[in-house]
Amino acid sequence: MTIDSLYDAIDKNNFYIGRISQVYRDNSIAQVENLSLLSHRKIVDEALCPNTINYLVVIDSIQGIFLGEVFQTKVSSAENIHDSINHGKVETVFPEINIDIIGLMSHHDKKFALPEFLTVGVTDKVYLANKNVTQVYLNSVEVADLSENPLPSFATYLNRNSAEVSLRPSTLFNHHLFAVGATNSGKSTSALSILDKVVTAKKKALIIDPTGEYFDSFSTQEVKKLSLGKDTTISPGKITMQQWSMLFETNSNTQSAVLSEAIQSLRYQRKNGQTTYLKKAGEDIAQMQQQLSSVSKVDTDFDVSLLPEQIAAESVSEPVKGTNYEYNTFKANSNSYLVQKVTYQLGNTKFLTFFSGNQQMNNLLDEIEDFIHTPNTSLYINTSTLGVAEGIGGMIIDLICNYIISQNNISPFVFFIDEVHRYTKSQYSENEFHNGLTLVAREGRKKGIFLFLTTQNPQDVSPILLGQVGTLLIHRLTHNDEIKSIQNHLDDYAVKQVKKLNQGEAVLTSVNLLHNLFVQVTKCGRKQYNETPML
């Protein structure tokens, strides 16, 4: 494409402002012909305002047509220049504009691409971008040239005359999408707007909702809905010991070992059809150990409600002399804190229902298996019915992540988790972060699992997980440490603007985009329970 084809309606000389005078590795400088060319003017339906910054220019070069963004405009500070301006002799003043080169369109292409190591040359002519150039740029922001149909528009450009943002699913999700922002910055509204476009376009989505605010956002015809502990259950035998420790937030000392022994004892009781806990004090040691060793890998189920009593029954020791277990007061005192934590969790009636393995209710893992192998279906899982404790939330996310990553022949889907900071950090575990989500971030893309996460604080997410994310939708952040954790994804200008974003405004940055985009997310009409009450 030639530059004349971009200015077919109005002659390009009406948009001419100067020539390249200096070329650097990170930017270029153009010498404007005279100050009058920077004045605001209107040509037919083109409104030009070149005396500011953040507008586009094109540079006609032997290598093609370069696209640049102006980030600095200046007039040299000299007495004779000021005298010329004061006396209206603007033709003798030669301003300079600094240009960041963001794209290149060769003569045989119709879209801008990354310039890589190529740049402009001295004396190349610089022209203000018209509407046609701007539209070509907007059509070129997605780096990958795919035949995939774009999703419906979910936002408008803040600095491009409010043109609509319509991107392909792969552009948003194939390197995982992460929405971050302080409370009331519009993060959840943006997430729902994007999910709306995914579901409307008949793409698959698995939605994990910890607060229930998306419960009525989608109809049952669009999304199958599950509420844990209310209409959905799971067999205790499907939970690993690591996940039980995560659930009850055991410390790294002895609590995990005691919990494991208690669960082993209850599995033995279930195997033998007993409905009470296993008493150990006063029992023969050798005989008890022989009985417990008979529990095989298939004997996994047990009665969760008996855990507090069984943990207390594990407070025994082997005497120096004698063959029977003795009650140990020191162990009992040590185990009492674990008993209290387990009892507290079991106080939630929905909790016991969820781990009951009731055959009359939906089975969580069976429902997930049906979902991942069935095309064009979406699944919503409401976890708010189990409470807001971090332990159970982290355990459920870890359970789901480890299960789906072990499956094959998966129909590609978007895995959405709202408020992911609730589920990633572990207060008591030896590892600071749970590893299930990190495993999906690393390996899920190969299987067609694309993460879409939201959080208020990116610091609450594992650096390994954050390192796997290639696309970020960044709403307002105010804390310097929070901004520092995501600044590698932004240029210096965008970093400074993050603190200034209004509600609903965001910076969209991605390895799949030609340039960072400043957008205003369009609120969709779906119901969402996130309104802030009036004081």
N, C-alpha and C positions, 0 to 999 in steps of 0.2 A: 504494500500500500504506500502511496506517495502522500506527501503533506498536502498537495493540492486537492486530493480526494477527500481529505478531512475538512477542508474549507471550501466545499463546492457551492454553498449558497451565498456566502459573503466572501469577498476576496481576502486572502490571508494577510495582506499588507495592512488591513485595518486592525489586525491583532498584533502586529510586529512591535517589539519593545526594545530590542538591542541584540548584542552579540556576546558570546562567551569570551571573557578576557583572562580568566584564571581557572586552572583545572587542578584539583587535589584528589587524593584517594577517596576521601569521605564526602566531598561536596565540590561544587563548581560555582564560580562567580560570573555573573553577566553584567556587562556595562550597558546601562540604559542609554538610548540615543540622546534623550533630554528629559527634563523633569516633567514637561507637559504630557509625555506618554504615560505617566503614572497617575494622571487625573482620572476621576470617575467619569465614565461615559456610557452611553447606551447606543448600540448599533442594531437597528431593527428590534428584535426581541432578545438580544444579548445584552445583559447588564454586566459591565466590567468595572472592577474596583481593585486595580493593581497596586495601590499605594499602601497595602496592608500585607499580611502573610497568610499562609495556609491555603493558597490557591494553586491551581495546576498551570504548568506551562509545558510547551513542547519545543524540542530543539531539533532542527533539521540538520542531520549529519550524514556523512558519506556512508556510515554503518547502518543507517536507518533513522527512525524517528524516536528520539528519547523522550520519555515522560518524566517531568520533575515536579517537585513541590517546593514552593518558596517558603523559607523559614526565617529569612531576615531581609529587610529592606532598609537601606541607609543612604544618607547624603553626607559626604565628607565634611568634617568640621573645619572650615577655613573662613577667614574674614571676607575674602573676595566672593566666596560662594554665598555667604549670607547677604552681602550687599546686592548680588545679582537677584536673589530671591525677593529681597525687600523692594527692589526697583522693578520687579515684574519681568526680568530677563531670564525666564526659565529655560530658554533654549541654550544658554551657556552653562547650565548645571547638569552634571552627568551622574545620576545616582547609580548605586550598585545593588544587585539582589543576589542573595545566596540561595542556591538551588540544591536540593537533595534529589539525586537521580533514583527513581523507583521502578522504572520499566523501560523496555526497548521493544520496538516493533520493526522488524526487518521489512524490506521492501516487498517480500513475497508473503508476509503474514497479514492477518486481519485483527490480531489481538496483541496486547502488550504482554511481554514475558519478563522474567527477572533478567536484569542486565548482566549478571555475573561479573566478569572482570572488565567488561567493556564500559567505556564512558565517553563523554562528549569531547570535542576538540576546540581549541582556541579559534575564534572567528566564526564558529557555527551560529546561525541565526536562531533567536529565541522568540516564540510567539505565545500570546495568552491562549489558554485552552478555551475553545468554544463548547457549545452544548454537545456537538457531535463527538468531540474528543473526550469529554466527560463521560458520555454514554459508552464509548469504546473502553474507557478505563473501568467503568463499573462492570462491563461484560468480561473484563480480563482479570478481576480481582482473585478469581479462583485459579490456582496454579495448575492443577490437574485438568487435562483436557479429556473429559469423560462424556460419554453419551447419556449418562444418567440424567433423568428429569429433576429439576430443582424442586425443593419444597416450596409451598406458598410463602409469601413474604411474612416475616415475623417482626420486622423493624424497619425504620427509615434511617437514612444517613443524616447525621447532624450537620456536616459541613459540605454536603453535596446537593443542596437545594431540595432536601427531604425526599430524595429518590428512594424507592423501596429496596430493601435488602432481601434478595431471594437467592439462597445458596443450595447447592446439592447436599444430600445427606452425607455423602462421603467427605465433603469439605468440613462439615461440622464434627463428624463422629469418628472418622477412621483413625485418628490419633487420640481418641477420647476427648470429651468436652468437660470443662470444669468451670462452673459459675461461682464467682466469689463476690462478696460484698458485705458491708456492715448491715446491721439490722435496719429495716425500713428503707433500704436502698433500691428495692425493686427486684431483688434477686429471685424470690419465689415466683413473682408474677412473670418474670422473664422465662423461668423454667417451664411454667405452665404454657406460656405462649409457644415455646418450641415443641413441647410435648403435644400440644394441640395439632401442630402441623405434621408431626410424625404419625399420630394416630389417624388424622384425617387423610393422610396420603397412604393409608393401609400398610404402614411399616410396623414391624413388631416392636413392642416395648414391654419391659418388665419393670414395674414401678414399685419401689419400696417407700412407704410413707410412715414416718415415725410419729407424726402429730395428728394425722387424720384430716389435714386441711384439703387434700385432693379427693376425699372420699366421694363427693358428689360432682366432681369435675367431669367425669366420663359416664356415659350410660352403660348399662349392662350389655347392650348390643355391641358396643365398641370394645369394651374391656371386661374380662371376667374378674370379679371382685372377691377377695378372701379377707377375712378378719381373724387373725390368730387368736386362739382361745375362745372364739365365739362360734365360728362355723368350720374352723380348720384346726387340725391336730397333727401330732407327730409321735412316733413311737420313741420312747427313751433310748431304745437300743440303737437308734440311728445317730446318737450323739457321741462323739469321741470324748475321751477323758480330758483332752486339752480344752475342748469346748465346754465341758462341765466346769472345769476350773475357771474358764473365762466367764461363764454364766454366774457363778457364785463368787467371783472376784477373789479367789484364794490368793494368799501371799506366796512368796517363793521359799518359805521355810518348810514347815511340815504339813500345812493345811491340804495341799494337793495330794500328798501321799495318804493322809487320813481319809479324804474324800474318795480316793480310789479304792481303799480297803472297804469303806462302807458300801460303795456301789457293788463291789465284788460279792460282799455278803448278801446283799439284797437280791442279786442275780441268782445266788444259790437258793435263797428262799423261794423265789418265783419258779425256779426249775423244779423244786420239790412241792409246789402247790401250796406253800405256806403264805399266810396273809399278815404275818407279824414280823417284827425285826428279829435278827439273829442274836441271841444272847450268848456272850462269850465268857463272862466272868464265871469262874468255877468249872468251866468245861475242860476236858482233856485236850492238851495242846496238839499232840500228834494226830489224834482223831479229827480234830477241827481242821487242821491244815490239810489232811487227806481229803476231807469232805469238800473244802473250798477248791482244791485243785481239780475236782471233777467238773467244775464249770468250764464249758467249752466255748469256742468262738461263736457258736450259734445261740448260746444262752445269754442273750443280751438284754432282754426286757427286765424291768423291775418296777416296783411301786415307788414313785418319787415321793409320795407323801410320808413315807417311813424314814426318809433320810435323816431328819434331826435325831430321832430315837436311835438309829443305827450308828450315827457318828458318836453319840454319847456311849453306846455299847462298845465302841472300839477303844475306849479308855482302859485298856488292860495291858498287863506286861507279863513276861515269863519270869517266874521266880527263880532264884539261885538254886533252891532245892524244891523239888516237887514237880509234878507233871501237869498241873492245872493252871489256867490263866488266873491272875489275881487283878482285882480292881486297883487302878493306879490313880491316886488323887491328883498327882502332878499333871498327868496326861489329861485328866478330866477338866482341870482348870484351863489347860492349854487349848483344849478342843471346844470350850464353852463359847468362845468368840465365833468360831465357825458355825456352831449350832445356831447361834443367834442370827447370823447372816442368812443361813439357809431357811430358818423359820420365818424370817422377814420376807424373803422372796416367796415362800409358799403361802404367805398370808393373802396373796392375790389369787382369788378364786379362778380367774381366767388362766392363770399360770398352770394350775393343776389340770385344768381342762385341756390346755394345749399339749401337755405331756402325758395325756391319758392313753393315747393310741386308740381312741374311740372309733370303732369300725363304721359307725353311722355318720361320721363327719368326714369332711374332705381331708385327705392326707397331703401335707405340704409338699413333700418331695415328689409324690405321684403327680400332683398338679403342675409342678415345675417341669417335670419330665415331659408331660403332655404338651406343655407350652413350648418348650425349646425344639420339639420335633414337629410341631404343627405350623405350617406357614400362615401368614396374615392374621395372627391372633395376638392379643395383648393381655397381660395379667397384672392386676393391681393387688398388692399385699399391704393391708393395714396392720401395722405393728403397735399402734397406740393403745390397743386394748390390753396389752400385757404390761403397761406402765412405761415410765420414762427412764428406768434404771439403765445405766450404760452397759452393765454386764450382759443383760439379756439381749439388748439391741446388738451389741458387738458379736455375741454368740450366734444370733440368727443370721446376720450378714456373713459371718465366717462360714457357717453351715451351708448357706445358699451358694456362696462363692466356690467353696471346695467341691460342692456337688456338681455345679454346672460346668466347671472346668474339667471334670472327669468324664464328661459326656462327649460322644462323637456324633457326627452327622447333624450338627446344630443348624437350624434355620437362623440366619443372622438377625440379631435384635439389639435394641438399645437398652442398656441396663441402667435405669435411673434410680439414684439414691439421694433423697433429700436430707439436708442437714447431716452430711456424712461425718462431721467432726464428732458427733455423738458416738460413732461406732469404731473409730480408728485408734483411739488412745486407750491403753490399758493401765489402770492405776496400780495394779498389784502384780501383773505378769512380769517375768524376767525381760521379755521383749517389750519395748516401749509402745510399739504399734502392733495391732493384729495383722497377720500375714495373708489372710484369705483374699482381701481386696487387692493387696499388692500383687498377688499371684495372678489374679484376673487382669490387672493392668499390664502385666508383663506378657502373659501368654494368651489372654483372651482374644486379642485382635486376630490371631491366626485362625481361631475357631469361629469368628463372626460375632464375638461379644464386645460391644462398644460401650464404654462407660460414659455416663452423664451424671456428674456429681455436683452438688451445691454445698457450700459451707460459708460460715461467717468469717472464719479465720483460717487462711491457708497454712498457718503454722501448726494447726492441729492435725494436719495430714502428713503422713510419712514422706520425707524427702524423696524416697525411692519411688513412691506412688506419684508424687508431683512431677518427678523427672520423666515419667512415662506419658504425661499429658502433653499433647501438642497444640490444643486449642483452648483458649481461656476467654470467658466472657466476664470482664472485670467491671463491677459496679464500684460505687464509692467506697474507698478505704481511707481511714484517717490515721491509723497507727503506723509509725515509721517501720517497725519491725515486720508488720504484715505486708507493707508495700515492698520491703526489701526481699521478702521471700518469693515474690513473683516478678521482680524487676528485670530478671534475665529475659523475660518474654516481651519486654517493652523497650522502646527507644526513650531517650531522655525527655523528649517533649511529652510523651504519653504518661511517663512516670509522674511528672509534675501535674498533669491534668486529673489524675485519679482522685485526688482530694477535692476537686472542684466539681465533680459530676453531680448532677441533680438526680432526683428519684426517677428510675427508669432508664437513665442514660448509662452507657457502658462503652468500654473499649473491647472490641473483638479482635483478638490477636491469634494467629495460627500459622503453623508451618505450611498450611495449604493455601495461604492468602499472599497476594503480591505485596500487600501493605496493611498496616494496622487500620482498622475501621472504627470510627466513632459513630455510634448508633443510638437511636431512641427506640427502645423496644415498644411495640404496639401491644397494648393489653387486649387479651382475647376475651370473648364473652362468656367463657365457662365459669361456673361457680367455684369459688375458692374461699375457704374459711381462714383468711389472714388479715382481716380488717383490724386496724388499731382503734380501740374504743376511745371516745372523747372523754376527756377528764372533766 
